[in-house]
């Protein structure tokens, strides 16, 4: 494992930073969204600000709850507490579309996810936070609504691969996690597929990145890690396999695996980032990585595991070089 570099804190926002996301196509490009109504675009390689998008007008609510790149890297989606989902064109540097009265209007964490295969499909938590709004970005209006899917506010949403046992033979499925620890898998048209509970408050969910069952020959099991009051590992047909509590009484806000699923990073209240090594049936705590001055609200890792970025209430974006890209060094040398 490569040794991490020194963390840098980029301070280009005037409000609490709520979301960060790497582009799936450009290995160094990432964005952040904050409570100042701005979406900033950065280069991780140079740790510099490239561009700033002001998506809210004077007099409107200037709170961005979440940001995501579409799977082709061409657009950035930003959900705001003004019930709006804004669509920003990365190349043109301007907002090209917006959907009104469809996104969660509260100041709490909001769920937003993009389809990793189709660049036009996205989903966010709806106005009251308990249902889903589905988007086809080629259409001027939301594609569909799933009302009152949960009894509590949805904290996290992710698209789930069709290899998971309760999703097979489906065209697409979404996994949603509510604050009371209930996770539900539904199809894109709202049909129920699976449900499980972890028994504690929850804020984030992370799925091991490999195709389900491919690690079985080596003894590895695909797992869903749910973070909140504690971190619970859920394995289909087994249930809760383990619980991690190294963060003490501080709630976990974000979980993220590296691209091979070998390392799990966590972010929590208090501004601390921790990491775990994944083994076939458990995770081993490796220690603290770095910390912000205030709570961390989002976290992401670059496509080739080179950089880790964080969003914090201290109005800064943290950036840490994790090491060489996962496909090997890109430098060259001369042999004499």
C-alpha positions as CSV (number, residue, x, y, z in Angstrom):
1,X,0.0,0.0,0.0
2,X,1.3,3.5,-0.9
3,X,1.8,6.0,1.9
4,X,-0.7,8.9,1.8
5,X,0.5,12.4,1.1
6,X,-0.3,15.5,3.1
7,X,-3.9,16.8,3.1
8,X,-4.7,20.2,1.6
9,X,-7.7,22.3,2.4
10,X,-9.3,24.3,-0.4
11,X,-11.3,27.2,0.8
12,X,-13.3,28.6,-2.1
13,X,-16.8,28.4,-0.5
14,X,-18.5,30.9,1.8
15,X,-20.9,28.3,3.3
16,X,-20.9,24.8,4.6
17,X,-19.8,22.4,1.9
18,X,-22.4,19.7,1.5
19,X,-21.2,17.5,-1.4
20,X,-18.2,16.5,-3.4
21,X,-17.9,14.2,-6.4
22,X,-15.2,13.1,-8.9
23,X,-15.9,12.9,-12.6
24,X,-16.1,9.3,-13.8
25,X,-14.3,10.2,-17.1
26,X,-11.6,12.7,-16.0
27,X,-9.3,11.2,-13.4
28,X,-8.4,14.6,-11.9
29,X,-11.7,16.6,-12.3
30,X,-14.0,17.0,-9.3
31,X,-16.7,19.3,-8.0
32,X,-18.2,20.6,-4.8
33,X,-21.5,22.2,-3.8
34,X,-22.2,24.3,-0.7
35,X,-24.7,26.4,1.2
36,X,-23.5,29.5,-0.7
37,X,-25.3,28.3,-3.9
38,X,-22.1,27.6,-5.8
39,X,-20.8,24.5,-7.6
40,X,-17.0,24.7,-7.9
41,X,-14.9,22.7,-10.3
42,X,-11.3,21.7,-9.4
43,X,-8.2,19.9,-10.6
44,X,-7.1,17.3,-8.1
45,X,-3.7,17.1,-9.7
46,X,-2.9,20.8,-9.2
47,X,-5.2,21.4,-6.2
48,X,-6.7,24.5,-7.8
49,X,-10.1,25.9,-8.6
50,X,-10.9,25.8,-12.3
51,X,-14.4,27.3,-12.5
52,X,-17.3,28.4,-10.3
53,X,-21.0,28.0,-11.2
54,X,-23.6,30.2,-9.3
55,X,-26.8,28.2,-9.7
56,X,-29.1,30.2,-7.5
57,X,-30.4,33.7,-8.2
58,X,-30.8,36.5,-5.8
59,X,-33.7,36.0,-3.5
60,X,-33.8,32.2,-3.9
61,X,-32.6,29.7,-1.4
62,X,-28.9,29.3,-1.8
63,X,-28.5,25.8,-0.3
64,X,-27.0,23.0,-2.3
65,X,-27.5,19.6,-0.6
66,X,-25.8,17.2,-3.0
67,X,-23.8,17.1,-6.3
68,X,-23.1,14.3,-8.7
69,X,-21.5,13.9,-12.2
70,X,-23.5,12.0,-14.8
71,X,-21.8,8.7,-15.9
72,X,-20.4,10.3,-19.1
73,X,-18.9,13.2,-17.1
74,X,-20.6,15.8,-19.3
75,X,-23.0,17.2,-16.7
76,X,-23.2,18.0,-13.0
77,X,-26.4,17.5,-11.1
78,X,-27.0,19.6,-8.0
79,X,-30.1,19.3,-5.7
80,X,-31.0,22.4,-3.6
81,X,-33.3,23.2,-0.7
82,X,-35.4,25.3,-3.1
83,X,-36.8,21.9,-4.3
84,X,-34.8,22.2,-7.5
85,X,-32.5,19.9,-9.3
86,X,-30.1,21.9,-11.5
87,X,-28.3,20.4,-14.5
88,X,-24.9,22.1,-15.3
89,X,-23.0,21.5,-18.6
90,X,-19.3,21.0,-17.7
91,X,-18.0,22.1,-21.1
92,X,-20.2,25.2,-21.5
93,X,-19.9,26.2,-17.9
94,X,-23.5,27.1,-17.5
95,X,-26.8,25.7,-16.2
96,X,-28.7,24.1,-19.1
97,X,-31.8,22.8,-17.4
98,X,-33.6,22.7,-14.0
99,X,-36.4,20.6,-12.5
100,X,-38.6,22.5,-10.0
101,X,-40.7,21.1,-7.1
102,X,-39.1,17.7,-7.2
103,X,-36.1,17.6,-4.7
104,X,-35.9,17.4,-0.9
105,X,-36.5,20.8,0.6
106,X,-35.1,20.2,4.1
107,X,-31.7,21.3,5.3
108,X,-30.7,17.7,6.3
109,X,-28.6,15.4,4.1
110,X,-30.3,14.7,0.8
111,X,-30.1,11.6,-1.4
112,X,-28.9,11.9,-5.0
113,X,-27.7,9.2,-7.4
114,X,-26.8,8.8,-11.1
115,X,-27.1,5.6,-13.2
116,X,-23.5,4.3,-13.7
117,X,-24.5,2.9,-17.1
118,X,-27.0,5.3,-18.6
119,X,-25.9,9.0,-18.4
120,X,-29.5,10.3,-18.7
121,X,-30.9,8.5,-15.7
122,X,-30.8,10.0,-12.2
123,X,-32.8,9.8,-8.9
124,X,-33.1,12.0,-5.9
125,X,-35.2,12.1,-2.7
126,X,-38.5,13.9,-3.3
127,X,-39.9,17.0,-1.6
128,X,-40.8,15.5,1.8
129,X,-37.6,13.3,1.7
130,X,-39.5,10.0,2.1
131,X,-39.9,9.1,-1.6
132,X,-38.0,9.2,-4.8
133,X,-38.0,11.3,-7.9
134,X,-36.8,9.7,-11.1
135,X,-35.3,11.7,-14.0
136,X,-34.6,11.1,-17.6
137,X,-32.4,14.1,-18.4
138,X,-33.6,14.1,-22.0
139,X,-37.1,15.1,-20.8
140,X,-38.2,18.5,-19.6
141,X,-40.1,17.1,-16.6
142,X,-39.4,14.4,-14.0
143,X,-39.9,10.9,-15.4
144,X,-41.7,9.4,-12.3
145,X,-42.4,9.8,-8.6
146,X,-42.4,7.1,-5.9
147,X,-44.3,8.6,-2.9
148,X,-43.8,7.7,0.7
149,X,-41.5,4.8,0.1
150,X,-40.0,5.2,3.6
151,X,-41.5,6.4,6.9
152,X,-38.4,8.5,7.6
153,X,-36.3,10.9,5.6
154,X,-34.1,9.2,3.0
155,X,-30.4,9.8,3.7
156,X,-28.7,8.0,0.8
157,X,-29.5,6.5,-2.6
158,X,-27.5,4.4,-5.0
159,X,-28.1,2.3,-8.1
160,X,-27.5,-1.4,-7.4
161,X,-25.9,-3.8,-9.9
162,X,-28.1,-6.5,-11.4
163,X,-25.8,-9.3,-10.1
164,X,-27.2,-8.9,-6.5
165,X,-29.6,-11.8,-5.8
166,X,-32.7,-9.7,-5.3
167,X,-32.2,-7.6,-8.4
168,X,-31.6,-10.3,-11.1
169,X,-33.6,-10.1,-14.3
170,X,-34.4,-6.5,-13.7
171,X,-33.6,-3.6,-16.0
172,X,-32.5,-1.4,-13.2
173,X,-32.9,-1.0,-9.4
174,X,-32.3,1.6,-6.8
175,X,-31.3,1.1,-3.1
176,X,-32.5,3.8,-0.7
177,X,-31.6,4.2,2.9
178,X,-33.7,6.1,5.4
179,X,-32.5,7.7,8.7
180,X,-34.2,5.0,10.8
181,X,-31.9,2.3,9.3
182,X,-34.4,0.8,6.8
183,X,-33.0,-0.1,3.4
184,X,-35.3,-0.8,0.4
185,X,-34.5,-2.0,-3.1
186,X,-37.0,-0.9,-5.8
187,X,-37.2,-1.1,-9.5
188,X,-37.1,2.2,-11.5
189,X,-40.9,2.1,-11.8
190,X,-41.3,1.7,-8.1
191,X,-41.9,-2.0,-7.7
192,X,-40.6,-3.4,-4.3
193,X,-37.8,-6.0,-4.5
194,X,-36.1,-6.3,-1.0
195,X,-36.0,-4.7,2.4
196,X,-33.8,-5.0,5.5
197,X,-33.2,-3.1,8.7
198,X,-30.0,-2.5,10.7
199,X,-31.6,-1.5,14.0
200,X,-29.9,1.9,14.3
201,X,-30.0,5.4,12.8
202,X,-28.3,5.5,9.4
203,X,-26.9,8.1,7.0
204,X,-24.8,6.3,4.3
205,X,-24.6,3.0,2.5
206,X,-21.7,1.6,0.5
207,X,-21.7,-1.6,-1.6
208,X,-18.6,-3.6,-2.4
209,X,-17.7,-2.7,-6.0
210,X,-17.2,-6.1,-7.5
211,X,-19.9,-8.1,-9.2
212,X,-21.8,-10.0,-6.6
213,X,-20.4,-13.5,-5.9
214,X,-17.2,-13.0,-7.9
215,X,-15.1,-13.1,-4.8
216,X,-16.6,-16.3,-3.4
217,X,-13.8,-18.5,-4.7
218,X,-11.3,-16.5,-2.6
219,X,-13.6,-16.5,0.4
220,X,-14.7,-12.9,0.0
221,X,-18.4,-12.0,0.3
222,X,-20.1,-9.0,-1.2
223,X,-21.4,-6.8,1.5
224,X,-23.4,-3.7,2.1
225,X,-21.9,-1.4,4.7
226,X,-24.4,1.0,6.4
227,X,-23.0,3.9,8.5
228,X,-24.8,5.8,11.2
229,X,-24.7,5.4,14.9
230,X,-22.5,2.4,14.2
231,X,-21.3,0.8,10.9
232,X,-23.1,-2.5,10.1
233,X,-22.2,-5.0,7.4
234,X,-25.2,-6.7,5.7
235,X,-24.7,-9.8,3.7
236,X,-27.7,-11.2,1.7
237,X,-29.1,-14.5,3.1
238,X,-26.9,-14.0,6.2
239,X,-28.0,-10.7,7.7
240,X,-25.8,-8.4,9.8
241,X,-22.3,-9.9,9.7
242,X,-20.4,-7.3,11.8
243,X,-20.6,-4.0,13.5
244,X,-17.8,-1.4,13.6
245,X,-17.7,1.3,16.3
246,X,-14.2,2.8,16.3
247,X,-15.8,6.3,15.9
248,X,-17.5,6.1,19.3
249,X,-20.6,8.2,19.7
250,X,-20.0,10.3,16.6
251,X,-22.4,9.5,13.8
252,X,-21.0,8.3,10.4
253,X,-22.0,10.5,7.4
254,X,-20.3,8.8,4.5
255,X,-18.7,5.5,3.5
256,X,-16.7,4.8,0.4
257,X,-14.8,1.8,-1.0
258,X,-11.7,2.0,-3.2
259,X,-12.3,0.6,-6.7
260,X,-11.1,-2.9,-5.8
261,X,-13.1,-3.0,-2.5
262,X,-9.9,-3.6,-0.5
263,X,-10.1,-0.4,1.6
264,X,-13.1,1.3,3.2
265,X,-12.9,5.0,4.1
266,X,-15.4,6.6,6.6
267,X,-16.2,10.2,7.5
268,X,-18.0,11.3,10.6
269,X,-19.0,14.1,12.9
270,X,-15.9,15.7,14.4
271,X,-14.3,15.9,11.0
272,X,-12.3,12.7,11.1
273,X,-11.6,10.3,8.2
274,X,-10.8,6.7,9.1
275,X,-9.9,3.6,7.1
276,X,-10.5,-0.1,7.3
277,X,-9.0,-3.0,5.4
278,X,-11.5,-5.5,4.1
279,X,-11.1,-9.2,4.8
280,X,-13.4,-12.1,3.7
281,X,-15.7,-11.9,6.7
282,X,-14.7,-8.7,8.6
283,X,-13.0,-5.3,8.4
284,X,-9.9,-4.3,10.3
285,X,-9.5,-0.8,11.6
286,X,-6.2,0.8,10.3
287,X,-6.4,4.2,11.9
288,X,-7.3,7.8,11.4
289,X,-6.2,9.4,8.1
290,X,-6.8,13.2,8.7
291,X,-9.3,15.5,10.2
292,X,-11.2,18.8,9.4
293,X,-12.0,21.5,12.0
294,X,-15.7,20.6,11.7
295,X,-18.0,17.8,10.7
296,X,-17.4,16.0,7.3
297,X,-20.6,15.7,5.3
298,X,-19.5,13.9,2.1
299,X,-16.5,12.0,0.7
300,X,-15.4,10.6,-2.6
301,X,-12.4,8.8,-4.2
302,X,-11.0,9.4,-7.7
303,X,-11.6,6.7,-10.4
304,X,-8.1,5.3,-10.1
305,X,-7.8,5.6,-6.3
306,X,-5.3,8.4,-6.5
307,X,-7.1,11.0,-4.5
308,X,-9.6,11.3,-1.7
309,X,-11.8,14.4,-1.3
310,X,-14.0,15.6,1.6
311,X,-16.7,18.2,2.1
312,X,-16.9,19.8,5.6
313,X,-19.0,22.3,7.6
314,X,-15.8,24.4,8.1
315,X,-16.4,25.7,4.5
316,X,-13.4,23.8,3.1
317,X,-12.8,20.9,0.7
318,X,-10.1,18.4,1.8
319,X,-7.9,16.7,-0.8
320,X,-5.5,13.9,0.0
321,X,-3.2,12.0,-2.4
322,X,-3.6,8.3,-1.6
323,X,-0.8,7.1,-3.9
324,X,-0.1,5.8,-7.4
325,X,-3.1,5.0,-9.7
326,X,-4.4,1.4,-9.3
327,X,-3.1,0.5,-12.7
328,X,0.5,1.3,-11.8
329,X,2.9,4.2,-11.9
330,X,2.5,6.6,-14.9
331,X,6.0,8.1,-14.6
332,X,9.0,7.0,-16.7
333,X,12.8,6.8,-16.2
334,X,15.8,6.1,-18.3
335,X,18.1,3.1,-17.8
336,X,21.8,3.8,-18.4
